């Protein structure tokens, strides 16, 4: 494995030898746990869905509908944590442990306050929200939705706290900790679901409470770990129970644009799913199965995107733009090569795995076509459109990435999904091609931005 990574990253350069910010081993220790953590989450999600299906059709419908609603807040919590990760990483890079600890405390404070507001909002208005979003669904499904949303809402603070704590640990490069914690938490969730569904026959509550318990466990453990003073940055109560306006402004300055970008992206996904519903049963089924393969194929780019935040954030915090540029290029090489290998592996495995699905030959053939389209674009363009954009955000160049993403999402993905999918009668293939074109446009903009070096002029902690 070590020899493979050395070939992947190339020989050590003079800059790396002199600065010694991140060695090849450091990058390996950062990236491998991130990838395994993301892979674990996806696999557990598959197992989760499988067990929920045994709770009955109303339960499945309720969980799936509420999860669409929950995803919006999950991405907002992640965006907030990402903003904190950039600030904390830059303070670590500048060797300012005191300010880094203050920023960690403020991130935790903002996460708790925001998640509590969202929790109260969801608990008080749950039935009104669900009727507004999903209309007059069957009463049994609506009851399942209300039950699942109420229990899920209690877990919002735990999710936000875990995301904040995990962001702090990833900023320090300690991704192995979050990987092991994710393993334990997801284990609790799977065992709990099995007990709730197969032993207690508790229906929706049987799958909701284990998630609440697992999330609470993760939040408590990561918070306790963040209070350890031997860390490069650590939590202190005095930094949590206070309001540092300048620090909050720095965190939100990264988090808000990122949240707008991710929030719009989720809304577009919901809108495109309604377009997919126009194309008939075969295409809907094929698209649903293909998306499960897509989620696994996209893992590599997502994991390496998180690595960009830590590495580039620390370099920029050290006011070493040359090192930031060097590691941006190095991580891009790793991302391209790893993405090509991973997407190729998933593509080769797709026909074999499809034999286990109860799909018609027409639907199975369509799944293969969709996976080919996705994996080709994901391997060749997502490293620039996704992972590189994280590097730009870590440098503080958040408004540019937001504007490009908004333009590309609306002006490309939505417009060309309608053009290819409906007008040209390509169906879900057209929507997949529009997704790929979206990545191409972002890749061009972000690569030009990187090459011109404008991102080096931003200062998050100045």
C-alpha positions as a Markdown table, in Angstrom:
| # | Residue | x | y | z |
|---|---|---|---|---|
| 1 | Unk | 0.0 | 0.0 | 0.0 |
| 2 | Unk | 2.8 | 2.4 | 0.9 |
| 3 | Unk | 4.6 | 1.7 | -2.4 |
| 4 | Unk | 1.3 | 2.3 | -4.3 |
| 5 | Unk | 0.7 | 5.6 | -2.7 |
| 6 | Unk | 4.3 | 6.7 | -3.4 |
| 7 | Unk | 3.8 | 5.9 | -7.1 |
| 8 | Unk | 0.4 | 7.7 | -6.9 |
| 9 | Unk | 1.8 | 10.9 | -5.4 |
| 10 | Unk | 5.2 | 10.9 | -7.2 |
| 11 | Unk | 8.6 | 11.4 | -5.7 |
| 12 | Unk | 9.0 | 13.9 | -2.9 |
| 13 | Unk | 9.6 | 17.4 | -4.1 |
| 14 | Unk | 12.0 | 20.0 | -2.8 |
| 15 | Unk | 9.1 | 22.1 | -1.5 |
| 16 | Unk | 7.7 | 19.2 | 0.5 |
| 17 | Unk | 11.2 | 18.3 | 1.8 |
| 18 | Unk | 11.8 | 21.8 | 3.0 |
| 19 | Unk | 8.4 | 22.6 | 4.5 |
| 20 | Unk | 7.4 | 19.1 | 5.7 |
| 21 | Unk | 3.8 | 20.1 | 6.2 |
| 22 | Unk | 2.3 | 16.8 | 4.9 |
| 23 | Unk | 4.4 | 13.8 | 4.0 |
| 24 | Unk | 3.1 | 11.0 | 1.8 |
| 25 | Unk | 2.4 | 9.0 | 5.0 |
| 26 | Unk | 0.5 | 12.0 | 6.4 |
| 27 | Unk | -1.7 | 12.1 | 3.3 |
| 28 | Unk | -2.2 | 8.4 | 3.5 |
| 29 | Unk | -3.2 | 8.6 | 7.1 |
| 30 | Unk | -5.6 | 11.4 | 6.3 |
| 31 | Unk | -7.2 | 10.0 | 3.1 |
| 32 | Unk | -7.7 | 6.3 | 3.8 |
| 33 | Unk | -9.8 | 6.7 | 6.9 |
| 34 | Unk | -11.9 | 9.4 | 5.2 |
| 35 | Unk | -12.6 | 7.0 | 2.3 |
| 36 | Unk | -13.4 | 4.0 | 4.6 |
| 37 | Unk | -15.8 | 6.2 | 6.7 |
| 38 | Unk | -17.7 | 7.4 | 3.6 |
| 39 | Unk | -17.9 | 3.8 | 2.3 |
| 40 | Unk | -19.2 | 2.6 | 5.6 |
| 41 | Unk | -21.9 | 5.2 | 5.7 |
| 42 | Unk | -23.1 | 4.2 | 2.2 |
| 43 | Unk | -23.1 | 0.4 | 3.0 |
| 44 | Unk | -24.9 | 1.0 | 6.3 |
| 45 | Unk | -27.5 | 3.1 | 4.4 |
| 46 | Unk | -28.1 | 0.1 | 2.1 |
| 47 | Unk | -28.6 | -2.2 | 5.1 |
| 48 | Unk | -30.8 | 0.4 | 6.8 |
| 49 | Unk | -33.1 | 0.6 | 3.8 |
| 50 | Unk | -33.2 | -3.2 | 3.6 |
| 51 | Unk | -34.4 | -3.6 | 7.2 |
| 52 | Unk | -36.9 | -0.7 | 7.0 |
| 53 | Unk | -38.6 | -2.5 | 4.1 |
| 54 | Unk | -39.7 | -5.2 | 6.6 |
| 55 | Unk | -41.5 | -2.6 | 8.7 |
| 56 | Unk | -44.3 | -2.3 | 6.1 |
| 57 | Unk | -45.0 | -0.2 | 3.1 |
| 58 | Unk | -46.4 | 2.7 | 5.2 |
| 59 | Unk | -43.2 | 2.8 | 7.2 |
| 60 | Unk | -41.0 | 2.7 | 4.1 |
| 61 | Unk | -42.9 | 5.5 | 2.5 |
| 62 | Unk | -42.9 | 7.6 | 5.7 |
| 63 | Unk | -39.1 | 7.1 | 6.3 |
| 64 | Unk | -38.3 | 7.9 | 2.6 |
| 65 | Unk | -40.4 | 11.1 | 2.5 |
| 66 | Unk | -39.1 | 12.4 | 5.8 |
| 67 | Unk | -35.5 | 11.6 | 4.8 |
| 68 | Unk | -36.0 | 13.9 | 1.9 |
| 69 | Unk | -36.9 | 16.7 | 4.3 |
| 70 | Unk | -34.1 | 15.7 | 6.8 |
| 71 | Unk | -31.5 | 15.8 | 4.0 |
| 72 | Unk | -31.9 | 19.5 | 3.7 |
| 73 | Unk | -31.0 | 20.1 | 7.3 |
| 74 | Unk | -28.2 | 17.5 | 7.2 |
| 75 | Unk | -26.5 | 19.4 | 4.4 |
| 76 | Unk | -27.0 | 22.7 | 6.3 |
| 77 | Unk | -25.3 | 21.2 | 9.4 |
| 78 | Unk | -22.5 | 19.9 | 7.2 |
| 79 | Unk | -22.1 | 23.3 | 5.6 |
| 80 | Unk | -21.8 | 24.9 | 9.0 |
| 81 | Unk | -19.2 | 22.3 | 10.1 |
| 82 | Unk | -17.3 | 22.8 | 6.8 |
| 83 | Unk | -17.1 | 26.5 | 7.5 |
| 84 | Unk | -15.7 | 25.8 | 11.0 |
| 85 | Unk | -13.3 | 23.3 | 9.6 |
| 86 | Unk | -11.8 | 25.8 | 7.2 |
| 87 | Unk | -11.3 | 28.4 | 10.1 |
| 88 | Unk | -9.9 | 25.8 | 12.5 |
| 89 | Unk | -7.6 | 24.3 | 9.9 |
| 90 | Unk | -6.2 | 27.8 | 9.1 |
| 91 | Unk | -5.5 | 28.5 | 12.8 |
| 92 | Unk | -3.8 | 25.1 | 13.1 |
| 93 | Unk | -1.7 | 26.0 | 10.1 |
| 94 | Unk | -0.8 | 29.4 | 11.7 |
| 95 | Unk | 0.2 | 27.6 | 14.9 |
| 96 | Unk | -2.3 | 29.8 | 16.8 |
| 97 | Unk | -3.7 | 27.2 | 19.2 |
| 98 | Unk | -5.6 | 29.7 | 21.3 |
| 99 | Unk | -7.5 | 31.2 | 18.4 |
| 100 | Unk | -8.1 | 27.7 | 17.0 |
| 101 | Unk | -9.6 | 26.6 | 20.3 |
| 102 | Unk | -11.8 | 29.7 | 20.3 |
| 103 | Unk | -13.0 | 29.0 | 16.8 |
| 104 | Unk | -13.7 | 25.4 | 17.7 |
| 105 | Unk | -15.8 | 26.5 | 20.7 |
| 106 | Unk | -17.7 | 29.0 | 18.6 |
| 107 | Unk | -18.4 | 26.4 | 16.0 |
| 108 | Unk | -19.9 | 24.1 | 18.6 |
| 109 | Unk | -22.0 | 27.0 | 20.0 |
| 110 | Unk | -23.4 | 28.0 | 16.6 |
| 111 | Unk | -24.1 | 24.3 | 15.8 |
| 112 | Unk | -26.1 | 23.8 | 19.0 |
| 113 | Unk | -28.1 | 27.0 | 18.7 |
| 114 | Unk | -29.0 | 26.5 | 15.0 |
| 115 | Unk | -29.9 | 22.8 | 15.5 |
| 116 | Unk | -32.1 | 23.6 | 18.5 |
| 117 | Unk | -34.0 | 26.2 | 16.5 |
| 118 | Unk | -34.5 | 23.6 | 13.7 |
| 119 | Unk | -35.5 | 21.0 | 16.2 |
| 120 | Unk | -38.2 | 23.2 | 17.9 |
| 121 | Unk | -39.4 | 24.3 | 14.5 |
| 122 | Unk | -39.9 | 20.7 | 13.3 |
| 123 | Unk | -41.5 | 19.5 | 16.6 |
| 124 | Unk | -44.0 | 22.3 | 16.7 |
| 125 | Unk | -45.0 | 22.4 | 13.0 |
| 126 | Unk | -44.3 | 18.8 | 11.9 |
| 127 | Unk | -47.7 | 17.9 | 10.6 |
| 128 | Unk | -48.1 | 21.3 | 8.8 |
| 129 | Unk | -44.7 | 21.0 | 7.2 |
| 130 | Unk | -45.4 | 17.5 | 6.0 |
| 131 | Unk | -48.8 | 18.4 | 4.5 |
| 132 | Unk | -47.2 | 21.4 | 2.8 |
| 133 | Unk | -44.4 | 19.3 | 1.3 |
| 134 | Unk | -46.2 | 16.1 | 0.4 |
| 135 | Unk | -49.9 | 17.0 | 0.2 |
| 136 | Unk | -52.7 | 14.7 | 1.2 |
| 137 | Unk | -50.9 | 11.4 | 1.4 |
| 138 | Unk | -52.7 | 8.4 | 2.9 |
| 139 | Unk | -53.4 | 8.8 | 6.6 |
| 140 | Unk | -51.3 | 5.7 | 7.5 |
| 141 | Unk | -48.3 | 7.1 | 5.6 |
| 142 | Unk | -48.8 | 10.6 | 7.2 |
| 143 | Unk | -48.9 | 9.1 | 10.7 |
| 144 | Unk | -45.6 | 7.3 | 9.9 |
| 145 | Unk | -44.1 | 10.5 | 8.6 |
| 146 | Unk | -45.1 | 12.4 | 11.7 |
| 147 | Unk | -43.8 | 9.7 | 14.0 |
| 148 | Unk | -40.5 | 9.5 | 12.2 |
| 149 | Unk | -40.0 | 13.3 | 11.9 |
| 150 | Unk | -40.7 | 13.9 | 15.6 |
| 151 | Unk | -38.1 | 11.3 | 16.7 |
| 152 | Unk | -35.7 | 12.5 | 14.0 |
| 153 | Unk | -36.1 | 16.1 | 15.2 |
| 154 | Unk | -34.8 | 15.2 | 18.6 |
| 155 | Unk | -31.6 | 14.0 | 17.0 |
| 156 | Unk | -30.9 | 17.2 | 15.1 |
| 157 | Unk | -28.7 | 18.7 | 17.9 |
| 158 | Unk | -26.8 | 15.4 | 18.1 |
| 159 | Unk | -26.1 | 15.4 | 14.4 |
| 160 | Unk | -25.0 | 19.1 | 14.4 |
| 161 | Unk | -22.7 | 18.5 | 17.4 |
| 162 | Unk | -21.1 | 15.4 | 15.9 |
| 163 | Unk | -20.5 | 17.2 | 12.6 |
| 164 | Unk | -18.9 | 20.1 | 14.4 |
| 165 | Unk | -16.7 | 17.7 | 16.5 |
| 166 | Unk | -15.8 | 15.6 | 13.5 |
| 167 | Unk | -14.9 | 18.8 | 11.6 |
| 168 | Unk | -12.5 | 19.8 | 14.4 |
| 169 | Unk | -10.8 | 16.4 | 14.4 |
| 170 | Unk | -10.5 | 16.3 | 10.6 |
| 171 | Unk | -9.0 | 19.8 | 10.7 |
| 172 | Unk | -6.3 | 18.3 | 12.9 |
| 173 | Unk | -5.9 | 15.4 | 10.4 |
| 174 | Unk | -7.1 | 12.8 | 12.9 |
| 175 | Unk | -9.5 | 11.1 | 10.5 |
| 176 | Unk | -8.9 | 7.7 | 12.0 |
| 177 | Unk | -10.9 | 8.8 | 15.1 |
| 178 | Unk | -14.0 | 9.8 | 13.1 |
| 179 | Unk | -13.7 | 6.6 | 11.1 |
| 180 | Unk | -13.7 | 4.4 | 14.3 |
| 181 | Unk | -16.5 | 6.4 | 15.8 |
| 182 | Unk | -18.6 | 6.1 | 12.6 |
| 183 | Unk | -18.0 | 2.4 | 12.7 |
| 184 | Unk | -19.3 | 2.1 | 16.3 |
| 185 | Unk | -22.3 | 4.5 | 15.7 |
| 186 | Unk | -23.4 | 2.7 | 12.5 |
| 187 | Unk | -23.0 | -0.7 | 14.3 |
| 188 | Unk | -25.4 | 0.6 | 17.0 |
| 189 | Unk | -27.8 | 1.8 | 14.4 |
| 190 | Unk | -27.9 | -1.5 | 12.5 |
| 191 | Unk | -28.3 | -3.7 | 15.6 |
| 192 | Unk | -30.9 | -1.3 | 17.0 |
| 193 | Unk | -32.9 | -1.4 | 13.7 |
| 194 | Unk | -32.8 | -5.2 | 13.7 |
| 195 | Unk | -34.1 | -5.3 | 17.3 |
| 196 | Unk | -36.7 | -2.6 | 16.6 |
| 197 | Unk | -38.0 | -4.2 | 13.4 |
| 198 | Unk | -37.6 | -7.9 | 13.8 |
| 199 | Unk | -37.9 | -8.3 | 17.6 |
| 200 | Unk | -40.1 | -5.5 | 18.9 |
| 201 | Unk | -42.0 | -5.0 | 15.7 |
| 202 | Unk | -42.1 | -1.3 | 16.5 |
| 203 | Unk | -42.6 | -0.1 | 12.9 |
| 204 | Unk | -41.3 | 3.4 | 12.2 |
| 205 | Unk | -40.3 | 4.0 | 15.8 |
| 206 | Unk | -38.3 | 0.8 | 15.6 |
| 207 | Unk | -36.0 | 2.3 | 13.0 |
| 208 | Unk | -36.2 | 5.9 | 14.3 |
| 209 | Unk | -35.1 | 5.4 | 17.9 |
| 210 | Unk | -31.9 | 3.4 | 17.0 |
| 211 | Unk | -30.8 | 6.3 | 14.8 |
| 212 | Unk | -31.5 | 8.8 | 17.7 |
| 213 | Unk | -29.4 | 6.6 | 20.1 |
| 214 | Unk | -26.6 | 6.2 | 17.6 |
| 215 | Unk | -26.4 | 9.9 | 16.8 |
| 216 | Unk | -26.5 | 10.8 | 20.5 |
| 217 | Unk | -23.7 | 8.3 | 21.2 |
| 218 | Unk | -21.5 | 9.9 | 18.4 |
| 219 | Unk | -22.2 | 13.4 | 19.7 |
| 220 | Unk | -21.3 | 12.6 | 23.3 |
| 221 | Unk | -18.1 | 10.7 | 22.4 |
| 222 | Unk | -16.8 | 13.3 | 19.9 |
| 223 | Unk | -17.5 | 16.1 | 22.3 |
| 224 | Unk | -15.6 | 14.4 | 25.1 |
| 225 | Unk | -12.7 | 13.8 | 22.7 |
| 226 | Unk | -12.7 | 17.5 | 21.7 |
| 227 | Unk | -12.2 | 18.5 | 25.3 |
| 228 | Unk | -8.8 | 16.7 | 25.4 |
| 229 | Unk | -6.2 | 19.4 | 25.9 |
| 230 | Unk | -3.4 | 17.4 | 24.3 |
| 231 | Unk | -5.1 | 18.1 | 20.9 |
| 232 | Unk | -3.8 | 20.9 | 18.7 |
| 233 | Unk | -7.1 | 22.7 | 19.4 |
| 234 | Unk | -9.6 | 21.8 | 22.1 |
| 235 | Unk | -12.9 | 22.7 | 23.5 |
| 236 | Unk | -13.4 | 24.8 | 26.6 |
| 237 | Unk | -16.7 | 25.7 | 28.2 |
| 238 | Unk | -15.7 | 29.4 | 28.2 |
| 239 | Unk | -15.3 | 29.4 | 24.5 |
| 240 | Unk | -18.7 | 27.7 | 24.0 |
| 241 | Unk | -20.8 | 29.8 | 26.3 |
| 242 | Unk | -19.8 | 33.1 | 24.8 |
| 243 | Unk | -20.3 | 35.2 | 21.6 |
| 244 | Unk | -17.2 | 36.2 | 19.7 |
| 245 | Unk | -18.6 | 38.3 | 16.9 |
| 246 | Unk | -15.5 | 38.3 | 14.7 |
| 247 | Unk | -15.0 | 34.5 | 15.0 |
| 248 | Unk | -18.7 | 33.8 | 14.3 |
| 249 | Unk | -18.4 | 36.1 | 11.2 |
| 250 | Unk | -15.4 | 34.1 | 9.9 |
| 251 | Unk | -17.2 | 30.8 | 10.3 |
| 252 | Unk | -20.5 | 31.9 | 8.8 |
| 253 | Unk | -18.5 | 33.7 | 6.0 |
| 254 | Unk | -17.6 | 30.2 | 4.8 |
| 255 | Unk | -20.7 | 28.3 | 5.9 |
| 256 | Unk | -23.4 | 30.5 | 4.5 |
| 257 | Unk | -22.3 | 30.4 | 0.8 |
| 258 | Unk | -21.6 | 26.7 | 1.2 |
| 259 | Unk | -25.1 | 26.2 | 2.8 |
| 260 | Unk | -26.8 | 28.1 | 0.0 |
| 261 | Unk | -25.0 | 26.1 | -2.6 |
| 262 | Unk | -25.8 | 22.7 | -1.0 |
| 263 | Unk | -29.4 | 23.7 | -0.2 |
| 264 | Unk | -30.1 | 24.7 | -3.8 |
| 265 | Unk | -28.5 | 21.5 | -5.0 |
| 266 | Unk | -30.8 | 19.4 | -2.8 |
| 267 | Unk | -33.9 | 21.3 | -4.0 |
| 268 | Unk | -32.8 | 20.7 | -7.6 |
| 269 | Unk | -32.4 | 17.0 | -6.9 |
| 270 | Unk | -36.0 | 16.9 | -5.6 |
| 271 | Unk | -37.2 | 18.8 | -8.7 |
| 272 | Unk | -35.4 | 16.4 | -11.1 |
| 273 | Unk | -36.9 | 13.4 | -9.3 |
| 274 | Unk | -40.3 | 14.7 | -10.3 |
| 275 | Unk | -39.1 | 14.9 | -13.9 |
| 276 | Unk | -37.9 | 11.3 | -13.7 |
| 277 | Unk | -41.4 | 10.2 | -12.7 |
| 278 | Unk | -42.6 | 11.2 | -16.2 |
| 279 | Unk | -40.5 | 8.5 | -17.9 |
| 280 | Unk | -42.3 | 5.3 | -17.0 |
| 281 | Unk | -41.8 | 2.4 | -14.6 |
| 282 | Unk | -38.7 | 0.9 | -16.4 |
| 283 | Unk | -36.8 | 4.1 | -16.4 |
| 284 | Unk | -37.8 | 5.0 | -12.8 |
| 285 | Unk | -36.6 | 1.6 | -11.6 |
| 286 | Unk | -33.4 | 1.8 | -13.5 |
| 287 | Unk | -32.6 | 5.3 | -12.3 |
| 288 | Unk | -33.2 | 4.3 | -8.7 |
| 289 | Unk | -30.9 | 1.3 | -8.9 |
| 290 | Unk | -28.3 | 3.3 | -10.9 |
| 291 | Unk | -28.2 | 5.9 | -8.1 |
| 292 | Unk | -27.2 | 3.3 | -5.6 |
| 293 | Unk | -24.2 | 2.5 | -7.8 |
| 294 | Unk | -23.5 | 6.2 | -8.3 |
| 295 | Unk | -23.4 | 6.9 | -4.6 |
| 296 | Unk | -20.7 | 4.2 | -4.2 |
| 297 | Unk | -18.8 | 5.4 | -7.2 |
| 298 | Unk | -18.8 | 9.0 | -5.9 |
| 299 | Unk | -17.2 | 8.0 | -2.6 |
| 300 | Unk | -13.6 | 8.6 | -3.7 |
| 301 | Unk | -14.1 | 12.1 | -4.9 |
| 302 | Unk | -16.1 | 13.0 | -1.8 |
| 303 | Unk | -13.5 | 11.6 | 0.6 |
| 304 | Unk | -10.6 | 13.3 | -1.1 |
| 305 | Unk | -12.6 | 16.6 | -1.2 |
| 306 | Unk | -12.6 | 16.5 | 2.7 |
| 307 | Unk | -8.8 | 16.0 | 2.6 |
| 308 | Unk | -8.5 | 19.2 | 0.6 |
| 309 | Unk | -10.1 | 21.2 | 3.4 |
| 310 | Unk | -7.6 | 20.0 | 6.0 |
| 311 | Unk | -4.5 | 20.2 | 3.8 |
| 312 | Unk | -5.1 | 23.5 | 2.0 |
| 313 | Unk | -6.6 | 25.1 | 5.1 |
| 314 | Unk | -3.5 | 24.5 | 7.1 |
| 315 | Unk | -1.2 | 25.7 | 4.3 |
| 316 | Unk | -3.2 | 28.9 | 3.9 |
| 317 | Unk | -3.2 | 29.4 | 7.7 |
| 318 | Unk | 0.6 | 29.2 | 7.6 |
| 319 | Unk | 0.4 | 31.9 | 5.0 |
| 320 | Unk | 2.3 | 29.6 | 2.6 |
| 321 | Unk | 0.5 | 29.9 | -0.7 |
| 322 | Unk | 3.3 | 28.1 | -2.6 |
| 323 | Unk | 2.7 | 25.0 | -0.4 |
| 324 | Unk | -1.1 | 25.4 | -0.9 |
| 325 | Unk | -0.6 | 25.4 | -4.6 |
| 326 | Unk | 1.8 | 22.4 | -4.5 |
| 327 | Unk | -0.5 | 20.3 | -2.3 |
| 328 | Unk | -3.5 | 21.3 | -4.4 |
| 329 | Unk | -1.8 | 19.9 | -7.5 |
| 330 | Unk | -0.6 | 16.8 | -5.6 |
| 331 | Unk | -4.1 | 16.1 | -4.2 |
| 332 | Unk | -5.6 | 16.6 | -7.6 |
| 333 | Unk | -3.2 | 13.9 | -9.1 |
| 334 | Unk | -4.2 | 11.5 | -6.3 |
| 335 | Unk | -7.9 | 12.3 | -6.8 |
| 336 | Unk | -7.7 | 11.8 | -10.6 |
| 337 | Unk | -5.9 | 8.5 | -10.4 |
| 338 | Unk | -7.9 | 7.1 | -7.4 |
| 339 | Unk | -11.2 | 8.2 | -9.1 |
| 340 | Unk | -10.3 | 6.5 | -12.4 |
| 341 | Unk | -9.4 | 3.2 | -10.6 |
| 342 | Unk | -12.4 | 3.3 | -8.2 |
| 343 | Unk | -15.0 | 4.2 | -10.9 |
| 344 | Unk | -13.5 | 1.6 | -13.2 |
| 345 | Unk | -13.9 | -1.0 | -10.5 |
| 346 | Unk | -17.5 | -0.1 | -9.8 |
| 347 | Unk | -18.3 | -0.2 | -13.5 |
| 348 | Unk | -16.8 | -3.7 | -13.9 |
| 349 | Unk | -18.7 | -4.9 | -10.9 |
| 350 | Unk | -22.0 | -3.5 | -12.0 |
| 351 | Unk | -23.2 | -6.2 | -14.4 |
| 352 | Unk | -22.3 | -8.9 | -11.8 |
| 353 | Unk | -24.1 | -7.2 | -9.0 |
| 354 | Unk | -27.1 | -6.5 | -11.2 |
| 355 | Unk | -27.7 | -10.2 | -11.4 |
| 356 | Unk | -29.0 | -10.1 | -7.8 |
| 357 | Unk | -31.7 | -7.5 | -8.7 |
| 358 | Unk | -35.2 | -8.4 | -9.8 |
| 359 | Unk | -35.0 | -6.2 | -12.9 |
| 360 | Unk | -36.2 | -6.7 | -16.5 |
| 361 | Unk | -33.5 | -7.0 | -19.1 |
| 362 | Unk | -34.4 | -3.6 | -20.5 |
| 363 | Unk | -34.0 | -2.0 | -17.1 |
| 364 | Unk | -30.8 | -3.8 | -16.3 |
| 365 | Unk | -29.3 | -2.6 | -19.6 |
| 366 | Unk | -30.4 | 0.9 | -18.9 |
| 367 | Unk | -28.7 | 0.8 | -15.4 |
| 368 | Unk | -25.4 | -0.2 | -17.1 |
| 369 | Unk | -25.7 | 2.8 | -19.5 |
| 370 | Unk | -26.4 | 5.2 | -16.6 |
| 371 | Unk | -23.4 | 3.9 | -14.6 |
| 372 | Unk | -21.1 | 4.2 | -17.6 |
| 373 | Unk | -22.2 | 7.9 | -18.1 |
| 374 | Unk | -21.9 | 8.7 | -14.4 |
| 375 | Unk | -18.6 | 7.0 | -13.8 |
| 376 | Unk | -17.0 | 8.4 | -16.9 |
| 377 | Unk | -17.8 | 12.0 | -15.9 |
| 378 | Unk | -17.2 | 11.4 | -12.2 |
| 379 | Unk | -13.7 | 10.0 | -12.9 |
| 380 | Unk | -12.6 | 12.7 | -15.4 |
| 381 | Unk | -14.3 | 15.9 | -14.2 |
| 382 | Unk | -15.5 | 15.5 | -10.6 |
| 383 | Unk | -11.9 | 15.9 | -9.3 |
| 384 | Unk | -12.0 | 19.4 | -10.6 |
| 385 | Unk | -15.6 | 20.3 | -10.1 |
| 386 | Unk | -15.9 | 18.8 | -6.6 |
| 387 | Unk | -12.6 | 18.1 | -4.9 |
| 388 | Unk | -10.8 | 21.2 | -6.3 |
| 389 | Unk | -13.7 | 23.4 | -5.3 |
| 390 | Unk | -13.2 | 22.3 | -1.7 |
| 391 | Unk | -9.6 | 23.4 | -1.9 |
| 392 | Unk | -10.7 | 26.8 | -3.2 |
| 393 | Unk | -13.2 | 27.1 | -0.3 |
| 394 | Unk | -10.5 | 26.1 | 2.2 |
| 395 | Unk | -8.5 | 29.1 | 0.9 |
| 396 | Unk | -11.5 | 31.3 | 1.5 |
| 397 | Unk | -12.7 | 31.7 | -2.1 |
| 398 | Unk | -16.2 | 30.7 | -1.2 |
| 399 | Unk | -18.3 | 33.3 | -3.1 |
| 400 | Unk | -16.8 | 32.4 | -6.4 |
| 401 | Unk | -17.5 | 28.7 | -5.9 |
| 402 | Unk | -21.0 | 29.5 | -4.8 |
| 403 | Unk | -21.8 | 31.7 | -7.8 |
| 404 | Unk | -20.4 | 29.1 | -10.3 |
| 405 | Unk | -22.3 | 26.3 | -8.6 |
| 406 | Unk | -25.6 | 28.2 | -8.6 |
| 407 | Unk | -25.1 | 29.1 | -12.3 |
| 408 | Unk | -24.1 | 25.6 | -13.3 |
| 409 | Unk | -26.9 | 23.9 | -11.2 |
| 410 | Unk | -29.7 | 26.0 | -12.6 |
| 411 | Unk | -28.4 | 27.1 | -15.9 |
| 412 | Unk | -27.0 | 23.7 | -16.9 |
| 413 | Unk | -28.3 | 20.8 | -14.9 |
| 414 | Unk | -31.9 | 21.9 | -14.8 |
| 415 | Unk | -32.1 | 23.4 | -18.2 |
| 416 | Unk | -30.3 | 20.5 | -20.0 |
| 417 | Unk | -32.2 | 17.9 | -18.0 |
| 418 | Unk | -35.4 | 19.3 | -19.5 |
| 419 | Unk | -33.8 | 19.7 | -23.0 |
| 420 | Unk | -32.2 | 16.3 | -23.1 |
| 421 | Unk | -34.7 | 14.3 | -21.0 |
| 422 | Unk | -38.0 | 15.7 | -22.3 |
| 423 | Unk | -37.5 | 17.6 | -25.5 |
| 424 | Unk | -35.0 | 15.2 | -27.0 |
| 425 | Unk | -36.8 | 12.2 | -25.5 |
| 426 | Unk | -33.7 | 10.7 | -23.9 |
| 427 | Unk | -35.4 | 10.2 | -20.5 |
| 428 | Unk | -33.1 | 9.4 | -17.6 |
| 429 | Unk | -30.1 | 9.2 | -19.9 |
| 430 | Unk | -30.7 | 12.8 | -20.7 |
| 431 | Unk | -30.8 | 13.7 | -17.0 |
| 432 | Unk | -27.5 | 11.8 | -16.5 |
| 433 | Unk | -25.9 | 13.6 | -19.4 |
| 434 | Unk | -27.0 | 17.0 | -18.0 |
| 435 | Unk | -25.4 | 16.0 | -14.6 |
| 436 | Unk | -22.2 | 15.2 | -16.4 |
| 437 | Unk | -22.3 | 18.5 | -18.4 |
| 438 | Unk | -22.8 | 20.3 | -15.0 |
| 439 | Unk | -19.6 | 18.8 | -13.8 |
| 440 | Unk | -17.7 | 19.8 | -17.0 |
| 441 | Unk | -18.7 | 23.4 | -16.7 |
| 442 | Unk | -17.8 | 23.6 | -13.0 |
| 443 | Unk | -14.5 | 21.9 | -13.8 |
| 444 | Unk | -13.6 | 24.5 | -16.4 |
| 445 | Unk | -14.4 | 27.4 | -14.2 |
| 446 | Unk | -12.6 | 26.0 | -11.1 |
| 447 | Unk | -9.5 | 25.0 | -13.0 |
| 448 | Unk | -9.2 | 28.4 | -14.6 |
| 449 | Unk | -9.7 | 30.0 | -11.2 |
| 450 | Unk | -7.0 | 27.8 | -9.7 |
| 451 | Unk | -4.5 | 28.5 | -12.5 |
| 452 | Unk | -4.9 | 32.2 | -12.3 |
| 453 | Unk | -4.2 | 32.2 | -8.6 |
| 454 | Unk | -6.8 | 34.6 | -7.5 |
| 455 | Unk | -7.7 | 32.3 | -4.6 |
| 456 | Unk | -4.3 | 32.9 | -3.0 |
| 457 | Unk | -5.3 | 36.5 | -2.1 |
| 458 | Unk | -8.1 | 35.5 | 0.3 |
| 459 | Unk | -7.4 | 35.7 | 4.1 |
| 460 | Unk | -9.9 | 33.9 | 6.4 |
| 461 | Unk | -8.1 | 34.6 | 9.7 |
| 462 | Unk | -6.2 | 37.7 | 8.8 |
